[in-house]
């Protein structure tokens, strides 16, 4: 893991406005910024990451702020690995705190088809390959020219209904309404270097490399980071009503390493052009590489933000929004036709040059340290440090 932690920062980190959160033993979490190879305390500017993103020009305020040094950035990043952490050295947490953690589903054609396959296979990975061939034979593997909510999409729906192949996943993939769901609870996401969890009863699951937008309470998208929306394909494939169990388990959400605030060097146009790469290294020597390109997304990122927040739904502490992924692994791991599933001990690294690298190791959710530090604990620590 250490070799991936060494490439945590973006390639152009010197001109990036990077904010995150660091755990300080005896104090709790602090909002921090990267400056000159060091992490600097931002708590006098804003006590939480949520409050920081509410500032009228967060990037300018962060750059101008002068606060105490928390420590050497390289040492803190190195200490973020869950398997070799030292209490006396700070480590990185997920860079969000009070924000709602939301996710967009079925926003890419490739993953849309895989969701239809999961549904048709009823969560059985052994049936997936034959179902995949049948579905592709009927609807093809390129729906990228179909604009969600368009008259063309409505006509395609009628054709697929006639063939008994319409799906709840196609409904949100090319219909007028995007899928927006709650990935996990505020304060529950793990940061880079931490363990990510899969349910111990899951036998078909995968990582989902995604860009995550940081949105304040006014609906303004003010930055971006990386995320792993760990997914249980067997649970969700059995029933859409198991979405909560498929998505929200202990440590099943990873976000980080830092939020890159939008400024003159980086903005939403860069997000739209981002290419994500992902590497999975298994303890038995297995290797899988994948990619997800935001250029292939079916709905514009800001359109997805509009589906999540607005007159119909408010988030007074802001939100972070996973944008979905086109990565849906089919590479066989444990036998022909079985596709991919995680093994305990897998290392997952998600990266893109302008946002850096998010790296985590896989374990089962019941064996990972339980989530105990929530909103009430944060409020107690803020009061003890006399921060508003």
N, C-alpha and C positions, 0 to 999 in steps of 0.2 A: 504493500500500500504506500510506503514511503516514497517510492519513485513517482507515483501519481500525485501525491501531496506536494512534491517539488514543482509541479507544473500547475498548481492551483490558480495562480493569477493569470489574467488575460495577457495576451502577447503585447498589448500596448498599455500595460498597467500604469506606466508613468503619466499618461495623459487621461486616465480613467478616473471618474469620481466613484469610488467604491466604498460602500457602507455595509456593515455587518453587525454581528453580536458576538461578544466573547464572554465566556464564563470565568469569573474571578472567584476563586475559593474564598469563602467568608463574606463575600459581598453579593454574589449572584450575577445575573447577566448585565452587561453594559453595551449600549450602542457604540460602535467604533467606526473609524474611517482609516483607510490606508494612506499613509503620507510618509514619503521618504524612507520606505522600508520598515516603518514602524506602524503599530496600531495606536491610534489616539482616541482617548475617551471623549465621546460626544454627549454625555449625559447632562452636562450643563446647558447644552443647546436644546436637547430634547431627551426626556427620560426613557423613552421607548422608541423602537423603530417606527411604530405606528404614528406616534406624535411627530417624529422627524419628517415623515412623508407628507404631513399636513402643512408644513411650512410653505409660504407662497412661492419661493424658489429654492427648493431643497438643495439642489446641487450647488448653487452659489453660496448658500448659508453654510454648507458643509465645508466647502473649500476655504471660506473665510475664518472658520472657527479655529481657535487656539485652545487646546485642552491638554491635560496631562497625558504623558505617554503610558500606555498599558504594557507595552513590551515589544520585543523584536518580532516582526510579522512572520519571518521564516520559522522562528522557534515556536511560536504559537500555532502556526499551521502544522508543523511536525508533531506537536503535542495533541493534535485533534484526532489522531488515530485511536480508536476505542481500545485497541489491544495493547497499547503501550503508553497510556496517559499518566502524567505526573500531576498530582494535585497542586503542587506549588507553582506550576506554570499554567497560565490561562490557555483555554482552547476555544475553537470556534463552535458556535451554535448555528442553527438555521437563522438566516438574516431577517426573519419576520417574527413578530410576537403576538400582539393583540389582533392582528388582521384575521378575518375569515379566510380559510383555505379552500378555495373553490377550483373546479376543474371543468374543462370543456371536453366532451367526448365526441368521437366519430367525426373528426374534422379533416381527416385525410382519406383518400380513396382506398389506399392499401389497407389501412386498419379497419375501414368500414367493411370491406369484403371479409376480413378475418372475423369481425364481430358477427356478421351474418353466418359465417361458417360455424362459429362457436354455438350460435343459437340452433342451427340446423342439426349439429352434432350432439346437442344437449349436454355439452360440457365433457364429452368423451373424446380424449385425444386420439384414440385408436380409430375413430370414425372420421376424423377431420380431413384426411387426405382425399378420401373418396367423395366426401361432401364438397370439398374445395373444387374438385374437377367438375362436379355437377353444377354448382352455382356459377362458376366462371363460364361454363358452356352456354348457360342461358343468358346471363347479363353482361358477360365480358369482364375484362379486368381494367377497363379505363372509363371511369365516370367523370374524369377531370373536366370535361367540357360542359358538364351539366351544372348550371348555377343554382345553388340551393334556393328554394322558394320560387323558381321561375316557372313559366308555363311549360317549358320543356320538361322540367322535373315532374310537374303534375301529370303530364302525358306518360312519362316513364312509369310513374306509380301505377297508372291504370293498366299498363301492359303487364307489370309484375304481379299485380293483384289477380289478373286473369290467369296467370301461370302458378298461382299459389306460392309465390316467392317473395311477396312483400314482407318486410321485416321492420321491427321497431328501430333497428339500427339504420336502415335506409330512411326511415321517417325523419330522424334527426340529422342524418347525413346530407340529404338533398331536399328535405322539407323546409318550410318557412321558419321553424323554431329550432334553435341550437340546443344541444344537450348541455346544461350547466348543472353540476352536482357538487355536493359538499364532499371534498376528498378526506379531510380530517379536521380535527378541532384546533382552534387557536392554541399555540404553545406546544402542540404535539409533534411537529415536524422535527426530524433529526438533521444535523448539518453534515458537512463534508467530514469524512473520516469515521463517522458513526456506523453502527450496524443498521441495516434495513431488514424488516421482518416480513415473512410469508407465514400464512396460517399453517399450523402443523398438519392439518388434514388435507391441505391442497396438494394435488399431484400434477397440476398443469398450470403454470404461472410464468410470468415474465416481467422484466423491467420495461419501463416506458420512458425513454429519454425525451424531455420536453423543455421548452422555454417557458418560464413563469413570469408573468407581468406583475409589477407592483402598482397598485391602484389606490389612490387616497379616497377619502369619504366623499369628495366632490366628483368622483368618477374620472379623475385625471390620471392617465397612465404616466408614471413618473420614473419608471426604471424597469429593469429586467434582470433575471437570474436564471439558473438552471434547476431542473427538478427531475426526480424519479418517481413517477406515479405507479408504484408497484401494483401489479394487477394479477388477480386469481382468475384465470380463464375458465377453470372448471366450475367454480362457484357461480360466476355471472352467466356462464353458458347454460347452467341448469335452469336458472330463472332470473329474469331482470329484477325481480323483487329481492334478490340477494346482492344487489349492487353494493349496499352498505357493507355487507360482510366481505365482499370481494375487494373493496377498496380501503376500508378503514379498520386497520388492525394496529396493534402496538408497533410503532416504528415503521409503518408501511409507507410513510411519506418522507422523502428526503428533498431538501431545498438548500441551494447554496452554490458556490461558497460565499459570494457577496452579491448584494444588489448593486448593479451598475446604474447609477442615476443618469437620466437623460440630460445631456448638455450639448455644447457645440461640437463635441467629438463623437457623440453616440446618441442615437434616437430611434424612434419607431421604424424609420426607413431601414436602419441596420438590422433590426429584428426581422423585418419582412424578408431580408436576403440571407438570413443566417442558415448555415448548414451545421447540423449537430452530428457528431460521431460518437459511437458507443463501443466499448470493448468489454466483454465478459470473459474472465479467466477462471476456470474451474479448478478445484483442488486436485482433480485427477488428470490435469493437463488439457482439459477441454478449452477451446478458444472460439469465440464467436464475435464477429464484428458487424456493426450495423450503422445505419445513418438515417437521418430525418431532415428534410429540407423544408424550411418555412415557405420557400417559393412555391411549394406544391399544396399549400393549405387551401381548403375549399372556401373558407370564410376568412375575411380579413381579421387580423388580431383585434383591431379596435371595434369591429363589428361584434366580436365575441364579448368584449368588455361591455358593449351596449346591451347585450342580452343578459349580462350578469348584474348590472347596477344601473339604476335610473329611476324614473318616477314610480316604477312598479316594485322596486326593491332597493333599500338603502343599507349601507354598512358604515355606521358612525366611526368605526376604527379602521376603515379601509379593508381591502382584500388583496390577496395574491391569487392569480388566476393561471392555472396550467392551460396551455394552448392545445394540447393533444399531440399525437405523434403519428407519423406514417410508418413507424417501425413495428412490424408484427412478425416475430421470428418463426420460421418454419424449418430451420436447420435441425436435422435429427441429432439427438444426443444419446439417448439410452436404447435406441432400437429403430429399425427401419419403419417409417411412417408414424413415428411417435412424436416428431417435432421437438421443440425445445421446451424444457422446464428447468427451473433453478435447482441447484444442489446447495446444501449448507456449506458455507465456505467460499462461495463464488465471490469474486471481486468485480464490481461494476463501476466503470469509469465513463462519465458522460462529459463531453467537452465541445467547445466551439471557441475559436481564437479570441473573440471580443468579450467573452464572459468567463473564460477560464475552464477549470475542470472540477466536477463534483464526483467524488469517489466514495464508495461505501462497500461494506462486506455484508453478505447475506447470512441470516440466521432465521430460525423460526421465532415467531412473535412471542411465544411463551418462554423462550430461553433468553431473550434480550432483557436488559434491565427495564423494569416497569416504568411507565411514565408517571412521575410523581410531582414534578414541578409545573404547576399550572398558574392560572391568572391570580388566584388568591395568594399564592406564595410570592409571585412577582410584586403584588401590591404591598405585601408585608415588607419586602426588601426595599422597595422604593420609599416607604414611610420611614424605615429604620435609617436610610441614608438621607432622609429629609429632601427627597426629590418629589416634585409635584406629579 
